Structures are given as structure tokens and as C-alpha cells.
């Protein structure tokens, strides 16, 4: 692999690996890995730490995905030998891996939804806006964050194909499909609970 791509991969993983909810929890005297679902994503942060810190966790986790991809496309090696789209997808992939398998917390992590949304926001923003609308509507009506996340992930690549048909890129489409499958896989236990009717619902009164 090109040395520049290796550097992008390393830096993106490092940024993605920041365990936002875990570190915020520690400052508040709570170990989020031992409370709620034990997950270090924004949903469990909302449950355990409250709306304020859950919102901050969500924003930071989105930026963890957006910033490396945006930088790879528009800032880093702008006049270098790299194809910006290749650099962007490497950055996106390793940011998501960093979030989901953070070396800070023994290679555990979140399910990749917020950080994945951040990467797609930089790659294909129109797709994210529609997915976000679907997510918000589903969560508002069902209070099932996992249902919104899985549905949004499933819609990601078809929406890209529809909304970007005039500037369609097969590499980006395949990448988005891979991200979708990864997020759905990370939610496999949630899907089982959704099918059995035992999935936990989020409370907006917290």
C-alpha cells in the first residue's frame, strides 16, 4: 500500500478510536461499559449519561467520521499522487473500524452508526440527509433506535444510487454497501430482540 494511504489509514483509525462516551463517562464517575447496554455509542450514552452528554457523544462520534474523510478528500495530499476518492474511502473505512474496535478499550467499541454517518456525510451528503429523516421518524414513532439504525443502513446504498445517478461511482456504492452490511451485522443481537419484541426502547423524558 502507498505510504500516504498507510498514513491516512493510521490517522483515521486513531481519530475514530477515540472512545467518546467512555471518556465522558469516566469524567462523570461512571463506567459506561458496565451500565445500560454496555455499549460505548451515543444511544447508551443517552441512557446512562443523559440527554446533554448523549448529544455531545453523538456530535463527536459523527465528527470522528466526517473529519478524516473530508481531510483526505480536500486537505491532505491535495496535489499528491492519490486519487481523492480512494483516499476518502480508506479514511472512512478506518475511522469506522477505529470507532468499533478502539485500542483504548481493548478493541471494543460502538456499532458504527454515528461515525459511519459522519463518513457518508462527507462522501454523499444527500444520502445521509434522507437516511437521517427516516431514522428520526422511526425513532420518534417507535422509540427503537436500533430499528432506525438498521433501516437507515439498509437504505444507504440504494439511496446513493438513486440520488447520485448522474455522478454514480461504483467504488463508493460498493463501499457504502459494505458499511451498511457492517452496521447491520453489529446490530445482529438487536435484530433478534426486535423480532422477538424484547428490544429496549429509548426514553425521551430522561
N, C-alpha and C positions, 0 to 999 in steps of 0.2 A: 504494500500500500504506500502511496505517496506520503512523504514526511509531513506535508501540510495537512493531509486528511487525518493522519495519526494525531497531529496536534489538535485539530478540530474535534476529533472523537474524544480525546482525553479531556479537553477543557469543557466540552458539552456534558460528558459524564460527570465531571467534578461539580458543575453547576447544578445539574439535575439531581445529584445525590444529596443535596442539602436537605436534611430531614426537618422541614419547616415545623410541622405540628409537634414533633418530638422535642425539638429545642424550645419552642414556645411553652410547651407543657412543663418542661423542666424548670423554666424561669418562674412558673406559677406553682411549683411544688407538686406537679403531677407527672406520672409516667404514663403517657397515652397508650403505650404498648400493653399496659396492664389494665386499662379501663375501657369501657364500651366494647366495641368490636375488636379492639387491639390493633386496628389498622392506623397507619400514620397519615392518612389522607384527610382532605378537608371535611368530609362527612363526619368522621369520628371526632375531628377537632370541634365541629359544631356541637356534637352531642356532649362531649366531655368538657370543653373549654368555654362554650357559649358562642353566641352569635358574633360578637366582636372579633374574637380570636379565630373563629371558624372562617369568617370573611377574610381576615388577613392571611390565613393559611391558604385559602383559595387563590387570592390575588398573587401571592408569592409563587405558588406552585404553577400558576399559568405563566408568570414571567420566566420561571425556570425553563419552560419550553420555548417561549417566544424569543427571548433574548439570544440564545445561541444560534437559532435558525436565522433570525434577522441579521445578526452579525456576520454569519457565514455567507449570506446572500449579498449583503450591501456594504459591509465594512472590511472584513478580513480578506486579505489577498485579492483585493478588488482588481488589481492589474496583474495578478499572478496567473499561473498556468491552469488553475482549477476551473471546472465548469461550475457556475454558481448553484445550479440545481442539484448537482451531485454533492457539493459541499453542504448544502442546506439539508439534504436528506440524511447525510451522515450525522450532522449536528442534531437533527430531530430524533433519529433513532437512538443515539447515545444519551441524549437528555432524558428520554423516556426510560431507558434502561437504568440510568442513574437514579431516577426517582423510584423505580420499582425494586431495584436491588442496590440500595445505598450501602457503601462500605462503612459509613459512620455507625450504622445499626446492624452490623453483621449480615449485610447483603439482604436485608428485608426492606420493605417499603410499601408505598401506596399502589393503587391499581392502575395508575397511568392516565386517569381521565383528565384531570386539570392540566397536567403537564403536556399530555397529548393534545389537548385543545389549544394550548399555547403554541405548540409547533405548527398545528394546522392553521392557526390564526395568521402565522407568518407566511405559510405556503399557499393557502387557499382560503382567504378570509370569508368569502361569501358562503362557503360550505359551513363554516363554524357558526355564522350568524343564524342560518336556518336550523342547524342542529341545536344551537342554544335555545331557540324559540321552542322547538319540540321538547327539549329537556325541561325547560321552565314550566311549560303547560302540563307535562306529565307529572312532574314532582308536585306542582301546585294542586293538582286534582287528586292524586293518589298518595302523596307523601312518601313515595317509594323512590329514593334516589337511585337505587340500583336499576330500577326499570327505566328511568330516564337515561342513565348512563349506557346501558346495553342497547336500548333503542337508538340513541344518538350515534353510538359506534357503528351499528348496523347500517345506518343511513349515510354515513360519511362518504364512502367511495361512490355510491350511486349519485349522491348529490353533486359530487365533484364532476362526474361525467356529464351530468345534466347542465350544471351552471357554467362549466368551463369547456363546453363542447367546441367552441371556436378556437380555444388555445389549449386543447387537450394534450396532456403529456402522459404517455403510458408509464414511465418510471414513477411519476408522482401518484398515478392511480394505483399502481401495484403497492407502492409504499403505504398509501392510505388504507388499502385493503389489509395489509399486514398489521398496521396499527390497530385497525378495527378488530381483527381476529385476536390480537394480543389482549386488548382490553376486555373483550368478551370472555376469553379464556381466564383472565384474572378474576372474573366475576362468576366463575362456574359454580361456586358454593351459593352465591346469591341467587343464581338462576334456579338451583334446586329448591331453595327456600321460597322463591316466587311461585314455582309450580306447585309446591305443597301448601302455599298460603301462610307460611310462617315467617316471611321476611319482615324485619323490623321497619317501622315507619318513622320518619323524622318528625320532630315536633317543632312547629314554628313559634311556639309560646315560650320557648326556653330563654 
